[in-house]
Structures are given as C-alpha cells and as structure tokens.
Amino acid sequence: MTQIALSAVLRSAATLMRSGRWADATHLLEAVTPADSAEKLALAAARAEVAVDQDFAQVVDTAAPALELFEKALTESPDEIHRWDLAMLTLRKTYGKALAREHTIADGEGPGADGEGPGAEGEEPGAEQGAAELGKELGLQAEALQATAPDEARAGHAAFYAGVIADNLQVLPDEAFAHYTAAFELGKSSGDKMVISLALRHLGDHAHTAGDLKLARAHWERSTELRQQIGHLLGALAQQTLLAVLTRDEGNALGAAALATEVNRWSRQADLPWITTQSATLIPDPAA
C-alpha cells in the first residue's frame, strides 16, 4: 500500500474541485484510508466541500450524504474549527437551493429550471418559506458565522454570503454592499484571493447597476484575474460572462458575442448549466 501525506491529497482534491473536476476530487478522497480519527474528519470535511461546490455549480442536489458523514465524523472527533466549517457548508447549500428556486419561479431559466436540480424537490426550504423570510434567517446565520469565525479568511467568506443573501433573497442592496465591502477588507487582510475575487465580483455588479461601467470593469477584470490565478474554472467563466455583458453595454456587440461564444463552449464541456444559459443570451441567433 502506498503512503502519502494527507495534506498533499487534500491540496490535490481542492485543486481538482476548483478546476471543475468534482468526480475526480471525490474519487481521490474516497481512495484514501485514514490513519486515525483526525484524518477521517479531514477527509469527511473535504468530501463535503466538494459535494456542496458541485451542487451549486452543476445545479444538482447530491451533497446531503457527504454533509451527514461530515457531521458523523465530528461526533466521533469533535473539533471547533471543523464544526464552523460544517455550519458554513450547510449555509452555502441552503442558500444555493433557495437561489435556484427563486430563479426557477422568476423566469423559468435559472438553476433548477430543467426540473432536475435544486428547486424541483418539494422538500427544499424555499418551498415552505418566502425568499425574504428565509433570507432573513440565513442572513442572521451568516452574520453569526462571521462573528465566530476562527480566522479572517473564514470571516470573509461568511461576510460574502451575508452579502449575497441580502442581495438575492432579501433584496437589500445597501446592506449587501456593506457586507461585500467587509468581505473585501477581510480578504485583503487574510490574503485569501477567493474572498477578494468574490467581493469584487459583486461590488462590480453594484457599480454596473449604478451605471459606472469603468469601475465595474476594474472590479470584474481584477476578480477574473484572481480566479485564473487559483485555477477556479467556474469562477473564471462566470466572470468572463459578466465581462461579455459589460462589453455589450460599452457598445461592442461583436466583442461581447465573441467572448460569450468561448464561455459557452467551455461551460457546455464542463457541464455548468447556468453559465451556459447566461452566456447563450449574449450570442446572436444566426437564424434571426
């Protein structure tokens, strides 16, 4: 039997996850035999993160077993940092399902519109609660996670989720902007490129909505660069979609269509349905 340091396996799995190869990341983690309860917990945490990340990206609903295994591992080997991580993953999963349902109801085209992903199941939280009510509950959870985070990077992630919850479920743009700003500052102080990128994406969206296309481009281009640096395929494609929107709004329809065409090609190969749908709206219909 080959032995390898678990830290190397976890880093490799995270790299595969960021590159959109969730099945490969899961298979790698499942192939490891943990040496003790601490390694078992670390593997369970990593598998849960991969599952939650895949569910959001591919608009599926498969993470529950991995989250349950993570929770079970925590009962066998209590750890406060991992307990915080489980709470954060649970928040992310609940938010993703609620967001998918809102898109499905609003326009029939967002995550879950094909009836296969989140939003099609009758048991999801959003089916029983209005978006604003659920958003308030999740927003309080995100703020509590930020306040209790064991480090600034984790606090930055929690602040970001407080922002998107305020923006997308509660429709409170001013509160969302404040959360994004806090996330940006926490990302800078912790050196977490993903947190910085997430914050800039949404701060750029607020600039775009306000009509400040120059600031929106600065934020969105920097966010794209950071995602490319860390090898985050979904994130980079999502950002390039926004840059295509911005290019169109700047008056360059041909440039927007060219960029959107490449994003669409990538997203179809990686099975990223919501990016495929969004980028397709920027590609002219040749039959029109």
Order of alpha helices (4+ residues) and beta strands (2+ residues): alpha-alpha-alpha-alpha-alpha-alpha-alpha-alpha-alpha-alpha-alpha-alpha-alpha
